[in-house]
Amino acid sequence: MITGLTPELLVENRGWMQPTALDPAGMLRFCFQSYIVGNRHEAPT
């Protein structure tokens, strides 16, 4: 998902990435959000 992320680069940046971007096992955390925008003049389908 992150092009150019090498194990070495991850080690170099681990300090600021933990605990918010990396979990205790070293897995990257991602947050995906989406919004549904509606129009009150349009009937839902």
N, C-alpha and C positions, 0 to 999 in steps of 0.2 A: 504494500500500500504506500509505503514511503520510499520512493525511488532514491537511490544513493545512500541509504542508511546501511552502513556497514557495521559489523560487530565492534570494530575499533571506535567508530564514531559514537556508537551507543555507549560504550564504556567511558569515553571522554565527557559525555554529557549526562551521565547517570545522576550526578550530584544534584542538579537542579530539576531533573525530571521526576525523582522520587520525592514524596509519595503520590503526587498528583497525576503524573502521566505514566508512571510505571508502578505495577503492583509489587508485593513482596517477592513474587516468583520471577520478576523481571519481564512480565508481559506488558505490552503497551496497552493503555486504556484509550478508548475512543468514545466520544459522545456525538451521536447524530441526533439532530433535532429537525423537526419539520413543522410547518404551520399550515393549517387549512384556512384559506381566506374565502369567506362566503359573501354573497350578495343577497341582502334581505329581499330584494325585488325578484329574485330568481328562485323558483321552487326547487327543493332538493330532489335529486334523482336517486 
